[in-house]
Amino acid sequence: MGGAQLVGRWVESYTGMSADNIKGLLLALSSSLFIGASFIVKKKGLKKAGAAGVRSGVGGYSYLLEPLWWAGMIAMIVGEVANFAAYAFAPAILVTPLGALSIIISAVLAHIMLREKLHIFGILGCILCVVGSTTIVLHAPPERQIESVTEVWDLATEPAFLLYAGIVLAAAFVLIFRFAPQYGQTHIMVYIGICSLVGSLSVMSVKALGIALKLTFSGMNQLVYPQTWVFSFVVVSCIVTQMNYLNKALDTFNTAVVSPIYYTMFTSLTILASVIMFKDWDRQNPTQIVTEMCGFVTILSGTFLLHKTKDMVDGLPPNLPIRLPKHSDEDGYAAEGIPLRSAADGIPLRSPRGTDSFRSS
């Protein structure tokens, strides 16, 4: 035990990070590994299920009978559990941006397993994500000391966060009931917007629940407080909603596009929610805040570059009006493109596989 404490003090003095931040960092890294791989495995499961039944993107649930989808789901659950634990030790400003590493993992695996080409600029985008994540990790604020779940509840019920939560819920309901039925299949921001908005609330609830469990395991039982169970209900409700619409997005659009856009929106909203609720920046000087913002902008630049060069082929521009046909993968059907809209007449253009899937359903 003394040796572990000595190592912990050495790492803390060498990196400038607290012991809890280091634990959160390691958990967040393992989370990115599992979640990045889960995107690809779930995508392959969704494609197999869609070939045999009604696609998830148009309301089908045949993927629930596909073992490959469940393998991806298990990997995502493991990653989310590690992420859940990371939030108990480190602030959201540190944990959430590390999700950029899952984009790198999913981009590389998509290149290998789904044959979604990763151009040299895509590799540069991955490097930018790593640089930005490292910058944020080295300048993350120390974890706020919280003594009970009721203290988190007091933070969550302050007027500023209640206003944020109200705006997020209103926007999510409008997207779900007004825009998703009509535009979900042609506009990628609808499904991802729902996931990101709801996800920012789920992270705050996960953070609260993680703190409650951490305190409970240390001897201060937080399960007797009703606030703990309220946070648990919010976590379950938000995660179920996220999983449903993330499945729709993955089944409808290209993985190389869903992952970076989802990450960018989700991270931005989560950091905003964390700053409002936990006031993370109150414990930092302006230099640290500016450095973190530079790291975050670097990550956004990397994800933007990944998105803009997703279909780039050597010698051809990345913004051709009609997408080049994808290679067929090992399962015998073409990889999906993103639904495009003709500039001339507004008619949606889809990949051959997408068209066939709609006809069969």
C-alpha positions, 0 to 999 in steps of 0.5 A, spaced: 500 500 500 505 504 501 508 503 495 502 504 491 501 511 495 509 513 493 508 511 486 501 515 486 505 521 489 511 521 484 506 521 478 502 526 481 508 531 482 511 529 475 505 530 471 501 535 475 495 531 476 491 529 482 491 521 483 483 521 482 484 525 475 489 519 473 484 514 475 479 518 471 484 518 465 486 511 465 478 509 466 477 514 460 482 511 455 479 504 456 472 506 455 474 510 449 477 503 446 471 499 448 466 504 445 470 505 439 470 498 437 463 497 439 461 502 433 464 498 428 461 491 431 454 494 432 454 497 425 456 490 422 450 487 426 446 492 424 447 491 416 447 484 417 440 484 421 438 489 415 439 485 410 435 479 413 429 484 415 427 491 416 432 496 418 433 500 424 433 506 420 426 505 418 423 503 425 425 495 425 428 492 431 431 485 427 438 487 430 435 485 437 436 478 434 443 479 431 449 476 435 454 481 432 450 487 434 449 484 441 457 483 441 458 490 440 452 492 445 456 489 450 463 492 448 459 499 449 456 497 455 463 495 458 466 502 455 460 506 458 461 502 465 469 505 465 466 512 463 461 512 468 467 510 473 471 515 470 466 521 472 466 519 479 474 520 479 475 526 474 471 532 472 467 532 466 472 537 462 477 532 463 473 525 461 469 527 456 474 530 451 478 523 451 472 520 447 475 523 441 480 517 442 474 513 440 473 516 434 480 514 432 479 507 434 472 507 430 476 510 424 481 505 423 477 499 424 472 502 419 478 503 414 480 495 416 473 492 417 468 496 413 472 499 408 471 506 409 477 509 406 481 513 411 485 518 407 491 522 409 488 528 412 483 523 416 490 521 419 492 528 420 485 529 423 486 523 428 493 526 430 489 533 432 484 529 436 490 526 440 494 533 441 488 536 443 486 531 448 493 531 451 492 538 452 486 538 456 488 532 460 495 536 462 491 542 464 484 539 467 482 542 473 482 538 480 475 534 482 471 538 486 470 535 493 463 533 494 460 530 501 453 527 499 449 526 493 444 532 496 450 537 494 450 534 487 442 535 487 443 542 490 447 544 484 442 541 479 437 545 482 440 551 481 436 556 476 442 556 471 442 549 470 434 548 470 434 553 465 439 549 461 435 542 462 429 545 460 432 548 453 435 541 452 429 537 453 424 542 449 429 542 443 429 534 444 422 533 444 421 538 438 426 533 434 423 527 436 416 528 435 416 534 429 423 533 425 425 525 426 419 522 422 420 527 416 427 529 416 431 523 420 432 519 414 435 525 410 438 530 415 444 527 419 443 532 425 436 530 427 438 523 430 445 526 432 442 532 435 437 528 439 443 523 442 447 529 444 442 533 447 439 528 451 447 525 452 449 532 456 443 531 461 445 523 462 453 525 463 451 530 469 446 524 472 452 519 471 456 524 474 452 525 480 450 517 480 458 515 480 459 520 486 454 517 490 456 510 489 463 512 490 461 515 497 457 509 498 463 504 497 467 509 502 462 508 508 457 514 507 451 510 504 448 515 499 442 510 497 438 512 502 437 519 499 431 519 494 436 524 490 440 518 488 434 514 485 432 520 481 439 521 478 438 513 476 432 514 473 434 520 469 440 516 467 436 510 464 431 514 461 437 518 457 441 512 455 435 508 452 433 514 448 440 515 446 441 508 444 435 508 440 437 514 436 444 512 435 442 506 432 438 509 427 443 514 425 448 508 425 444 504 420 442 510 416 449 514 415 456 512 414 460 511 421 465 515 419 460 521 419 456 519 425 462 518 430 465 525 429 459 529 428 456 525 434 462 526 438 463 534 437 456 535 439 456 531 445 462 534 447 460 541 446 454 540 450 457 536 455 462 541 457 457 547 457 452 543 462 458 541 466 461 548 467 454 550 468 452 545 474 459 544 477 462 550 475 469 547 473 472 553 471 471 557 478 477 553 480 482 555 474 486 561 472 485 564 465 491 561 462 488 554 464 481 555 461 484 558 455 489 552 454 483 547 455 479 551 450 485 551 445 485 543 446 478 543 445 478 547 438 484 542 436 479 536 437 474 540 433 479 541 428 481 534 428 473 531 427 472 536 422 477 534 418 475 527 419 468 529 416 470 533 410 475 528 408 471 522 409 470 520 402 476 523 399 480 519 393 487 521 391 486 526 385 479 528 386 476 533 390 472 531 397 465 535 395 463 531 388 456 532 387 454 525 387 458 520 392 463 515 389 461 508 389 463 504 395 467 497 395 463 491 397 465 489 404 466 481 406 458 480 407 457 481 400 453 488 400 456 495 399 457 500 405 453 505 406 453 512 404 450 518 407 443 520 404 445 526 399 440 532 397 440 534 390 442 542 389 437 542 383 431 539 385 431 537 392 430 530 391 434 525 396 439 521 393 441 514 396 446 509 395 444 503 392 444 499 398 440 504 401 434 504 396 434 496 396 433 496 403 427 501 403 424 497 397 425 490 401 422 494 407 
